[in-house]
């Protein structure tokens, strides 16, 4: 088995974070690079565990210093992945997951061609809207923005190496585990 860099993308509310957490509980040599964001923490989110929550000026200073392997402006906020996060994980001999948007995923693949891009989606947009409303963390305006962005992201899913439909959490978790292991066991 060799460590790999995986990008997990998909619409907000598709269950990327839940799937990644479930997979990590079953795999010890797998870690997630913590992203930076300028958005406010949601209830229960912790700086340094869920995200590095930065001010706009902190984020822009790090971006200007070349500290990100990818960064994007999404849903009205800045997001980015620090090079140091990916290096820390890969230097430990672990595969690394980046849970980032589609723009970021394609940027990472351009820089690191061996990156495996995995798109997580819901069966349809109605299901996605229901999930977004159930979590009660966004306004109606934010949900509309996320649904519009989701439609655009789903079109770009065809550029990804793998697609996981999160219609059943246990089945989707098992499918994601199989995909990760197959790429880690792949001969170069």
C-alpha positions as CSV (number, residue, x, y, z in Angstrom):
1,X,0.0,0.0,0.0
2,X,1.3,3.4,-0.9
3,X,0.0,6.7,0.5
4,X,-2.2,8.7,-2.0
5,X,-3.7,12.1,-2.2
6,X,-7.5,12.0,-2.5
7,X,-9.8,14.9,-3.1
8,X,-13.4,14.5,-2.0
9,X,-15.8,17.1,-3.5
10,X,-19.5,17.5,-4.0
11,X,-22.3,19.8,-3.2
12,X,-22.8,21.3,0.2
13,X,-25.1,18.9,2.1
14,X,-24.1,15.8,0.1
15,X,-22.6,14.2,3.2
16,X,-18.9,14.5,2.3
17,X,-17.9,15.2,5.9
18,X,-20.0,12.3,7.3
19,X,-18.6,9.9,4.8
20,X,-15.0,11.0,5.4
21,X,-15.5,10.7,9.2
22,X,-16.9,7.2,8.8
23,X,-14.1,6.1,6.6
24,X,-11.5,7.5,8.9
25,X,-13.0,5.5,11.8
26,X,-12.3,2.4,9.9
27,X,-8.9,3.3,8.5
28,X,-6.0,4.3,10.7
29,X,-3.6,5.3,7.9
30,X,-5.8,7.9,6.5
31,X,-6.0,11.5,7.5
32,X,-7.8,14.7,6.5
33,X,-6.0,17.9,5.7
34,X,-7.7,20.7,7.7
35,X,-8.8,23.5,5.4
36,X,-8.8,27.2,6.1
37,X,-11.9,29.3,5.8
38,X,-13.0,32.8,6.4
39,X,-16.6,31.8,7.2
40,X,-17.9,31.7,10.8
41,X,-17.8,28.4,12.6
42,X,-21.1,26.5,12.7
43,X,-22.4,25.2,16.0
44,X,-20.0,22.6,17.3
45,X,-17.1,23.3,14.9
46,X,-13.7,23.8,16.5
47,X,-10.8,25.8,15.2
48,X,-7.9,23.4,14.3
49,X,-10.2,20.4,14.2
50,X,-12.9,21.2,11.7
51,X,-11.3,24.2,10.0
52,X,-8.7,26.8,10.6
53,X,-11.0,29.9,10.9
54,X,-9.1,32.9,9.6
55,X,-10.0,36.5,9.1
56,X,-10.0,37.8,5.5
57,X,-6.7,39.6,6.1
58,X,-5.0,36.5,7.6
59,X,-6.2,34.4,4.7
60,X,-5.0,36.8,2.0
61,X,-1.6,37.2,3.7
62,X,-1.1,33.4,3.6
63,X,-2.3,33.3,0.0
64,X,0.1,36.0,-0.9
65,X,2.9,34.1,0.8
66,X,2.1,31.0,-1.3
67,X,1.1,28.8,1.6
68,X,-1.9,27.2,-0.1
69,X,-2.0,24.4,-2.7
70,X,-5.4,25.6,-3.6
71,X,-7.8,28.3,-2.7
72,X,-11.2,29.5,-3.8
73,X,-14.0,31.9,-3.1
74,X,-17.1,29.8,-2.5
75,X,-20.5,30.7,-1.1
76,X,-19.3,34.2,-0.2
77,X,-16.2,33.0,1.8
78,X,-12.6,32.0,1.1
79,X,-11.4,28.4,1.5
80,X,-8.0,27.0,1.1
81,X,-5.7,24.0,1.8
82,X,-2.3,24.7,3.3
83,X,0.7,22.9,1.7
84,X,2.0,22.3,5.3
85,X,-1.1,20.2,6.1
86,X,-0.7,17.9,3.1
87,X,3.1,17.5,3.7
88,X,2.5,16.7,7.4
89,X,0.2,13.9,6.6
90,X,2.0,12.4,3.6
91,X,5.4,12.6,5.5
92,X,3.8,10.3,8.1
93,X,3.2,7.7,5.4
94,X,-0.6,8.2,5.5
95,X,-2.9,8.8,2.6
96,X,-4.4,12.3,2.7
97,X,-7.9,13.4,2.0
98,X,-8.7,17.0,1.0
99,X,-12.4,17.7,1.4
100,X,-12.7,20.7,-1.0
101,X,-14.9,22.2,-3.7
102,X,-14.7,21.2,-7.4
103,X,-12.6,24.3,-8.3
104,X,-10.0,23.3,-5.7
105,X,-10.1,19.7,-6.7
106,X,-9.2,20.4,-10.3
107,X,-6.5,22.8,-9.2
108,X,-4.9,20.2,-7.0
109,X,-5.1,17.6,-9.9
110,X,-3.3,20.1,-12.1
111,X,-0.5,20.4,-9.6
112,X,-0.4,16.8,-8.5
113,X,-1.5,14.6,-11.5
114,X,-1.6,11.4,-9.3
115,X,-4.3,12.9,-7.1
116,X,-7.5,10.8,-7.2
117,X,-10.7,12.9,-7.5
118,X,-13.9,11.5,-5.9
119,X,-17.2,13.3,-6.2
120,X,-20.0,12.7,-3.6
121,X,-23.5,13.5,-4.7
122,X,-27.1,12.9,-3.6
123,X,-29.5,11.1,-5.8
124,X,-31.1,14.4,-6.8
125,X,-31.4,18.1,-6.0
126,X,-34.6,17.7,-4.0
127,X,-32.8,15.3,-1.7
128,X,-30.0,17.8,-1.4
129,X,-32.3,20.6,-0.5
130,X,-34.0,18.5,2.2
131,X,-30.6,17.8,3.7
132,X,-29.6,21.4,3.7
133,X,-32.8,22.5,5.4
134,X,-32.6,19.8,8.0
135,X,-29.2,20.9,9.3
136,X,-30.7,24.4,10.0
137,X,-27.4,26.2,9.6
138,X,-28.1,28.4,6.6
139,X,-30.7,31.0,5.7
140,X,-33.1,30.4,2.8
141,X,-30.9,32.7,0.7
142,X,-27.8,30.7,1.5
143,X,-29.6,27.4,0.7
144,X,-30.7,28.9,-2.7
145,X,-27.0,29.8,-3.4
146,X,-25.8,26.4,-2.4
147,X,-28.4,24.7,-4.6
148,X,-27.4,26.8,-7.6
149,X,-23.8,26.0,-7.0
150,X,-24.6,22.3,-6.6
151,X,-26.2,22.2,-10.0
152,X,-23.0,23.6,-11.5
153,X,-20.8,21.3,-9.5
154,X,-22.8,18.2,-10.5
155,X,-22.1,19.0,-14.2
156,X,-18.4,19.0,-13.4
157,X,-18.6,15.6,-11.7
158,X,-17.8,14.0,-15.1
159,X,-14.2,15.3,-14.8
160,X,-13.7,13.3,-11.6
161,X,-12.1,9.8,-11.4
162,X,-14.9,8.3,-9.2
163,X,-18.5,9.2,-8.2
164,X,-20.2,8.0,-5.0
165,X,-23.9,8.5,-4.7
166,X,-24.7,9.0,-1.1
167,X,-28.2,7.5,-1.0
168,X,-27.5,5.2,1.9
169,X,-24.7,6.1,4.3
170,X,-23.5,2.5,5.0
171,X,-23.5,1.5,1.4
172,X,-21.7,4.8,0.4
173,X,-19.2,4.4,3.2
174,X,-18.3,0.9,2.0
175,X,-18.1,2.1,-1.6
176,X,-15.7,4.9,-0.6
177,X,-13.5,2.5,1.4
178,X,-13.2,0.2,-1.6
179,X,-12.3,3.0,-3.9
180,X,-9.6,4.4,-1.5
181,X,-8.1,0.9,-1.0
182,X,-8.0,0.2,-4.7
183,X,-6.0,3.3,-5.5
184,X,-3.7,2.8,-2.6
185,X,-3.0,-0.8,-3.8
186,X,-2.6,0.3,-7.5
187,X,0.8,-0.3,-9.0
188,X,2.5,2.7,-10.5
